[in-house]
C-alpha cells in the first residue's frame, strides 16, 4: 500500500508539473492520508449485513359495522389531516431552506402537526394515527426534495460541462497558451497514469490500522494536489468499484489550478476519454452544444412545472372546483389556467391514505377454531381475522409465535429483544374493489406486513443479534468515555444497556446451513433490449464457461409473460395517445406483470448461482444501457439494410415503437435482493458494446 501511495503521489506531481501547486510532502499530511484510508477500510471490512425486507399481504375480515367505523376514521380524520399537513409544510418559511438542503426534519413536521391537531376535528384521533401521518408526510416530502435536488444537480453538471468542458480545440489552445499537440501529449500522460492507478486501487484490499486518533484539518488556502487526493479518494474508497475514469477527470478539472492540466482534462472528457489526431468537426461540436442547451432548458422547465405534494382529493372537491372555474371564469394568466387544467385532469382517488404501524402496535391471537386474529394499538375494540392462502399462512403463524414469545419473556427473568422480532412493520390500507354500494362493502381492507428475511433462520437471527449487540456496546463505550455527559446521553446509555441485556437471549428459530460459495465461480449477466438477459457461469481460474442460459431458458414456461408484458406496453401507449388527442384524462395504470417477471427471473438466476456454488454475481452498470440498446438496434438495422441510411433510420424508429425499454434497474434490484438472502455478493461492471451476449456476460464475470 505504501508503494502505491508513493506511485500516486508521483502521479499527481507529474500531471501538475506546470502548476504552482506542486506536491509538498509533510508528515502530518501523510498521516492524514493514511488515517482516512484506514478508517474507510475498517468500515468496509467490518462484518455487517443489511436488512432484507419482504412484504406479505392478506385481507382482513370483520363485521360490517367495524368496517364502516374504520372507513370513516380513515376518510374523515386520517386523510384530511395528511392533506392539511402536506399543504402546511410547503407554506412554512423554512421550506425554501429545505429545498436548498434537499432534506426535511421529521421533528418540524411533528410540531406542525401538533398545531393542526389542536383543532377539535382531530383531537379524538389516536396517537398512532398521528405518528403515521407524520411518517407519511415526511416520506412524501423527502422523495419530492430528492427529485428536486437530482434535477438541480443535473442542471449544474450540464452547465459545468457546457461552460468549462465543451470547448473547441482553438479555445483550449487559447486558454492554455500551448499548442494543440502539447495538450494532446498531456492528455495521453494523464489518461495512462489515471487508468493504471485506478486498476491498482480497485484490485488492492486496503488493510491499514489507525495509529493516531488525532486528525489535523488541512488549510483551505494554498490547496495542493495532495489535498485533492485526500478529499476525493478518501470519500470513494468505500466503493472502490464505483471509481471510474470520468469521476477522476472531473475532480482533477475542478480542483487543479494549472491551465494546461485543465485543458488536457477537458480535451479528454469531450472526446470520450480518447486522444484523437483527427481535425475537430466544429459542426458536430455546435450540435452538441445546442443539444446540451436544450437538455438544460428542459430540466429547468421540469423544475418550474413541478407541483408540490397536495394530497388525495377523495371527495372530488378540487375536481369540481376546477371544472366550475373552466366553465364559468376566465383565468388571470397562463399559470392559473395550467393549475386548473392540472386539477381537472388529475386522477381522483376514492381511497384514503394507509396507516403505518410498528411491530409493537399489533396484537396477535388465535380463537377456539385456530383462526388467527389481530387488533391494532388505538383500535383495541376492532378485531380482524387474517384471510390468506396456505402459501402465506406460515408467515402469520410466525408473527403470532414471536408475539407470544416476546410477551411471555416480559414476565420471565430472561427478556427478549423486540429488535429480533421477524415482523418489522405493517400497513393498514383499503384496496379498490368493483361494483356499486357502500365504499366499505365494495373496497377490501388489507394488511401489508413487512418482515426481515434474515430473522427467518437461527443463523440469520444470530448474525442480526451480534450486529445489534456490537452497535449497542460501541455506543455505551462512547458515552462512558465522556465523564461529563448530560441527561439525554444518560437516557441513551440506560436504553443501550437494557437493549444489550435483552440481546443476550434469542428467539427459537429453525436452523438452515449457511450458503458457502466458491470464490473462483462467478456469474456474469449481460443485458439486451430484446433478449432481456443472458447468464454465464465462469470458472475464473480456467476461464471456462460452465453454463450459459438465456432469459427464455431461465424462465421456461413463463417466458410468454415477457411478450405479454410488451403487448401491454404497446396497448398502454396507444390508449395514452388516444387520450392525449382528445385532451381527456388518462388514468390507466401500469400492471404488476413486469415486476412479477423481474422477481421470477431474479429467482431463477440466483438458483443457478446456488447450483454451481458461485461466490459472486456481476451485473452491468446501467449508465451505458441506453448506448447498448441504441447500438444493438442500429447494428440490426445496418445488417438488414446495408448502405441504405434512410431505411436504417426508419427501421430504428419503428423498432423503438415496438420494443420498449425494460426496467433494468428494477430487475437488478430484484437480483440483489434475492442474492442477499444467500449472502452472495453482487458487483457491478461495464458491459462491452461488441461481441455476442455470451461473450459480454463472460467478460463481465472475468472483470470481477
N, C-alpha and C positions, 0 to 999 in steps of 0.2 A: 504493500500500500504506500509506503514511504517513497518507493521508487516511482510509483505512479504520480504522486504529488509533485515530485521533482520534475517529472516529464511535463506535467500540466503547467507548472509554474514557468518552465522554459517555453512552453507553447504560447502562453499569454504574453510572455516577454517578446516572443518573435512576432506575433501578429500586431503588436503595438509598438514596434521598433521605432516608428516615426513619431510616436506620440510623446507628449510631455509627461504622461502618466506611466513612466517606466516603473518596473517592479522594484520595490524597496523591501527586502526581506528583513523582518523583525521577528524576534522570538515570540512576542505576545500575539502577533497575527497568526503565526504558525499554530500556536496552542489553540487559538480561537477556531481555526480551520479544523484541527483535529477534534476538538470537543464537539463542534457541530456535527461532524460526520459520525462520531462515536455515539452521540445521543440519538440521532436518527437511526443508526444501525441497530442500536439496542432495542429501539421500539419495533423495528422490523423483526428481530429475532425472537421477541417475546411471544410466547405461545398464547394466542388469543383466537377465539372463534366468534364470528358474528352470528347474530340470531338468524334462524331460518324460519321465517313466518309463513304459515299456511292458513287458509281460511276454509272452514266447513260451514255449510248453510243448512238451515232447517226451517220449517213453518211452525208457528205456534197456534195451538188450538185452545180455545176457552169459550166462555159463554158470550152470547151476543151483546149483553149489557156491558161486560168488561171491554169488549172490542170497541163499543161505542164510546165509552169513557176514555180509553186510550187514544182513539182518533181525535176526540175533542181536545184532550190535553195537548196533543202534538200539533194540531192545526190552529187552536185558539190561543195557546200560550207559548209553546216552544218555538214554532216557526215565526210568529210575529216578533218575538224577542230577537231572534237571529237576524231577521230582515232589518229591524230597527238598529241593531248593533252594527251590522255591516254598513249601513248608511252613516251612522255616527262616527265610525272610525275615520273615514275619509274627510270628515268635516273638522277634525281636530287640528290645531295649529302645528303640532309636531309631525303631521303626516308627511309634509314636504321633506323634512329631515329623514324620515323613514324611507322615502323614495330614493334619496341620495345614498343612504347606507345600505339599502337592499334588505333590511330586516325590520322586524316589529317585535315589541316586547309583549308577552302574554300578560304580564302584571298590569300594564297600562290598559289592556283590553278588559281585564277583570275589574279594574277600578271604574272604567267607563260603564261596564255592565251594572255595577252596583248603583250608580247614579240613575240608570234607567229603571232598575227593578224597584226603586223607591215608589214608583207608580203603583197604585192599588191593583192594577190588572195583573201584575207579575208577583205580588207579594206572597201569594199562596203556592208558588212554584217551588218544587223540591230543589235541594242543593245540588243533586246530581244532574238535573236538567240544566241548571245554570252553569255548572262547570263544563258540561258537554257543549253548551253554546259557546263558551269561552274558547274551548279547544277547536271547535269547528271554524269559528271566525278567524282565529289565529292561523289555522292551516290554510284557509282560503286566501288571506292576505299575504301569507308567506309565499304561496305559489304565485300570486299576482306580482309581488315585488321581485321574485326571482326571474320571472319572464321579462319584467320591465328592465332589470339590470342586464339580462342577457342581450336584449336588443340594444341597450345603451352601449354596452361594451363592444358589440358588433359594429356599431357606428364608429366608435372611437378607433377600433382596429382598422376598419376600412379607410377612414380618413387619414390615419397614420400611414397606411400603405400608399394611398393616393398622393399624399403630400411629400413623403420622405423616401419612398422606395421606388415608385413607378416613375422614374425619371429617364429621359433619353440618355444615350451614351454621351452626347455632346454636353448635356447638363452635368453629368458626373465628372467629365473631364474638367469643366469649368470650376466645379465645386472643389475638387481635389487638387487642382493646379498641376495635374500629372497627365501624361499621355495615356491613351486607352489601353495600350499594351501593358503598361505598368499596372494599371488597375486589374487587368486580366491575370497577370502573374501573381499579384497579391491575393486575388480571389482563389486561384488554384492552391496557393500556400495555405490559406485559411481553411479551405474545404478539406484538404488532405489531413491536416492536423486535427481538426474537429472530429472527423469521422473516426480517426484512429483512437482518439481519447474516449469517445462515446462507446466504442466497441469494448475497450478495456474496462471502463467503469460499469458497463452493463453485465460483463461476464464475471467480474470480481465480487465476491461477497465481503462486505465491509465488516470487519470484526475488530473494533478498537475500543478499549476500555477507557472510560472517562477518568482522567488522572487529576484534574483540578476542578473544584466546584465553582471557582470564580470565573466570570465572563466579563471582559472589558469591551465596552462599546467602541466601535470604530467611528472616528470623526467623519462627519458628512462632507467637510471641505477636503480638498485635495484627494478626491476619490480615486483610488488606484485600481488597476485591473485585478489585483488580488482581492479587493473588496467585492468586485463584480463576481468573481469566482465563488467567494464565500456566500454571498446573497443568493446566487442562482442555484448552485448545486447543493447547498445545504437544504434548500426548500424542496428540491426534486429528488433527493437521494432515496426517499421512502418509496418512490415509484420509478425505479431506475429504468424499467422497460418503457416508461412513458416519455423518457427524454428522447427527443428527436432532433434532427439537424435544424429544422426551421425554428424551433424554440430557442436553440442556442444562438442562431444567427440573429434573430430579433433582439435577444438580450444583449449581444455584442453591439448591435447598431444603436440601441437606446443608451447604453452606459459608456461606450467609448467616446472619447473626445478627439480622437485622431480622424481627420477628414478623409485620409486615404483609406483607412480601415472601414469607415462608414460607407464610402462609395463602393469599395470592393464587396462589402456585405450586401448593399443594395443591388449591385450588379448580379450577385448570385441569386438573391431572392426573386428578382423579377424574371430571371431566366430559368426558373425551376431548379435552382441549386446546380446549375451546369455552367461551364465556361465555353462559349461558342466563339469561333473565329470568323463566323459569317457576319456580313454587314447587317446592321439593325434595320428592321422594317418599321418605319415611322407610321405608316398607315395602320398597321396592326397595333402598334403602341397606342395610337389615338383611339382606336376602337376599344381597347382595354380600359383606357381612362374613362371613356364615355359610359361603358358598361358599369364600371365601379361607381360612377356618379349616380347612375340610375339605381343601383343597389342601395346607396346611401339614402337617396330620396324616398325609396320605398320603405326603408326601415323607419325613417323619420315620420312618414305618413302613418305607419302602423302604430308608432308610439302616440302620435296625436289622436288617432282614432280609437285607441284602446279605452274601452269603457271600464269604469270602476265596478267592483262587485256590488250588486244592488239587491240580491236575494231573489227568492222564488215568488212569483205572483200567483199564489194558489187560488185567490179569489177572482182573478181576471180583471181587477180594478184598473191596472195600468193599461191593459189592452183596450178596455172600454174607453178610458180617458183619451188614449192616443187615437182611437177611431173617431171619437167626437171632435177632437182637435182637427183632424184631417178633413172632416166633413164641414165643420161649422166655422173654422177660424183660419186666419192667414198667418203663417209663421213670420217672426221678426227677421230672421236671417236663415242662411243655409244650415247653420249648426242646429238651430231649433227644429228645423224640418227634418234633418237627419236623425235627431233624437226621437221624434215622433214616429218616423219610419222604423227605427230600430225597435221601439216598444211595440209597434203594431206587428212586426214580423217575428218577434221573439216567441219562442215556443212556450206555451202556457203549461206549467207543471201543476197538476192537481194533487200531487203527493207532498206531504210535509217533510221537513228535514228529519234525518235519523237522530237517534240519541246514542251517544257513546257511553260505554260502561267499562270499568276495570274488573279484573277477575274477582276482587273482593266485594263487588256490588251485586253479585249473583249468588243466590242460594239454591242448591240442588237437593232434590229428594225423590224417593220412589213411593208410589202408593201401594195398596194391597195387591193390585194386579200386576205389579212390576213395571208400570209405566213411569217414565222419567218426567219430572216436573221441575219448573224453575220459576222464581219470582225475583224482582229487582229491588234494589235499595231505593226507598222513597215510594214504592208501589207494593208494599208487602201484602196488601189485600187482594192484589191481582195475581192469580196463579195460572201458569200456562203449561200445557202439555207439549212435549217435544214430539214433532211429527217428521220423521225422516225414513229413508230406506235402510236396508240391512247393511249396506256398504258403509254408511255413515254412523250407524248406531254405536260402534265401539269407541268413537271419539267422545260422544256424550257420556258413555259409561266411564271413560277415563276422567272426564271433568267431575263426574259425581264421586268417583273414588278419591280423587285429590281433595275435593271439598270435605269429605268425611274424615280423611286422614288429617288434614290441617285443623279441622275443628276439634277432633279428638286430642290432638297434640297440645292444644291450648290448656287442657285440664291435666296434662301429664307434665313430668319434670323435663323430659327431652322434647322441646318445642321445635316444630318445623318452620322453615322459611318460606314465605309466600313467593319469593323470587324464583322458587323451583317448581311452582305450580305450572302444569302444562298449558292451561288456558291463560292467555295474557290479557286479552280484551275482548269485548263483544259490542255489537251494534244492533240496535232495535230499529227496524225500518218497515215501511209499507211497500209492497210490490204491486205494480199495475196489474189489475185484473180486467176481465172482459164482461160485458153485459151492462144492464141498467139496474138502478136501485140505490139503496143507501151506500155511501162510499166504504163504510166499514164492513159491509157484506160483499161488495164487489171486489175490493182490493184485499190482498193477503198480507197478514202480519208475519214477518220473517225475523229470524235471528241469525246474524253472521258472527261466528266465533273464530277468533284468531289465536292460534297456538304456536308454540315454538317446537319445531320438529326435533330439535336436539334433545328435548326433555322426554322424548318418547321411549328411549332406552336407558338402561342403567349406566352404560359407558358415556353416553352423551350428557346425562344428568351430572355425572361426576366431573366432566370437563367444565360444565357451567358452574357447578358448586365451587370448584377450585379457583376458577377465574374470578368469581364474585368475592370469594374469601380473600384472595390476594389483593383485590381492589380495596376491600374494607380495611385490611391490615395496613396497606400503604397510607390510606387517609388517616388512620389512627396514629401512625408514626409521625405523619406530618404535623398533626395538631399537638401531639405530646412533645415534639421537639421545640415548640414555641411555648415558653414559660408563661407569657402574659397573653392568654387567649381570652376572648370575650365570651359573653353568654351564648351568642349564636354558634361559635365554634364548640362550646361546651355541649350544647344541644346536639350538634352534629357528631361529636365524639361519643356521646351516650348512645345515639342511634346506631353508629357503626359497631360499637361493642355488642349491642343487642343483636345486630344482624350477624356478626361473626359468631356469636354463641349459637344462634339458630342454624347457621350454615354447617355446623359440625354434624348435624343429622341430615338424613336424606330420605326421600320417598322410596318405597319398594317399587322397582321397575323391572320389566323383563330384560334379560341380557341379550345382546346381539354383538358378535365379534366385530371389531373394527376392521374396515377395509384397508388393505395394505397393497398399494400399487408398486410396480417396478419402475424405477427412475429411467430406465432405458426404453420403455414403451411409451410412445407419445401418440396422441390422437390429433390429427390436423383436420380442420373443417374449412372448406372453401365455399364461398357464396356465389350465386349466379342468379340473374333475374328470371331465367326460365327454369333451370334445373333446381333452383332453390338452394340446395346444399349438397355437398359431396363429402363423405367421411373417408379418411385413410388412417389406418393404424400402422405406425412405422417403428421398427427397432433401430434406434439411432446408432447403435454400435456397429451393426452390419449394413445400415441404410436400406434394409429390406422392407418392402411393403407387405405386411401380414394379411391385410384385407382392405378392400375398397368397396364402399357401398354408396349408392346414390340415394336421393330422397325417396324415390319410388321403391327401392328395395328396403329402405328403413321403415317406411310407412306401411308397405304391404297392401292389404285390402283397404286400408284407409286413405290411399293416395288419391282416390277420386274426390276427396274433400278439398284438395288443392284446386282442382278445376272448378269445383262448385263455388269455392270462395272467390275465384277470379270472375266467374259469371256474375256473382253477387255484386262485385265492384263495378262491372260494366252496367248492370241494371241500376245501381245507385247513381252512377254518373249520368245515365240517360234521364232518370227521373229528376235529378238535380237540374239538368239543362232545361227540361220542360218547365220546371217551376220558375227558373230564372227568366225564361222568355215571357212567362205570364205575370211576372212580378208578384208571385204568390209565395207564402212561406213554405219552406221545405223542412219537414220535421221527421223524415225517415232516418232512423238511427242505424248505425253500423251494427251488424250481428257479431256474436262472440265466436263465430266459426274460426276466424283466423287465429284468435287466441288459443282455441282448443287444439288446432293443428300444431301450433308452436309448442304447446306443452307435450303433445303426443310425440312430436319429432325429437324434442329435448330428452324425453324419457327413453326413446329408442337409442339415441346417441350415447347416453350415459350407460345404458345396458350393454352396448358393445364395448365401451371403455372398461366396464367391470369384467366382462367376459375375458378380455385379453390382459386384465390387470394393469391397465395404463396408469401411469403416475401423473399425467398432465394432459389437459386438453388445450389446444392452441386455436384461438378464434381470430379472424382477420379484423383489423381496425376498420371502423365504419367511416373514417374521414374520406377514404378513397372509394367508397362503394358506388357513388354516383359516376365516377370516372370508369369504374369497372363495368357498370351497367351500360354506359354510353359506348364504350369501346367494344363490348360484346355485340351489341345491336349493330354498330357500324361495321364490324368485321363480317357479320352475317349479310349485311346489305351489299358490301363490296364483293362477297363471294357470289351472291345471287345476280347482281348487275355489274359485272366488271367494266370499268371505264365510263359508265353512264352515271354522272354525278346527280343529275336531276332525278333519275329513277331511284337512286340510293336515298336521296333526301325524302322523297315521297314514301319510300318503304319504311324508313326510320320513323317518320311522323305517324304513319298508320300503325306501325308495330307498337309505338308508345301508347297509342289509344287502346290497344288490345292487351298488352302485357303491362300490368300495373305493378308498382313497387310493392314488395313485401315489407312488412315491418321487421327489418333485420335486428333492430335494437331490442324489440320485444322477444324475438327468437333467442338472441344471445342472453338476455336476462333469464329466460326460461332454462337455458342450458346451465348458466352459472348457478341458478337456484337449485337445480336438480343435482348438479355435481357437488354442491356444498354439503348435501346430505351424506355423501360418502367421503367428504373431505378430499376430493380430487381437485388439485389446483388448476385454475384456469388462467391462461396467459393470452396476451394479445400480440399479434404480429402484423406484418404488412403483406397483403396478398399481391402476388405478381399479376401484371396485366397481360401476360403472354403464357402460352402453353395450355395443355388440357386441364380440366378441373382436377383430375387425379394428380397431375404434376404440381399444380398450385397448392393443393392440400398437403402433398408430400413436402414441398419446400417450406411451407408454414411449420410443419412438425419438426423438420430439421433445424429451422431457425431458433427453436427453443433450446 
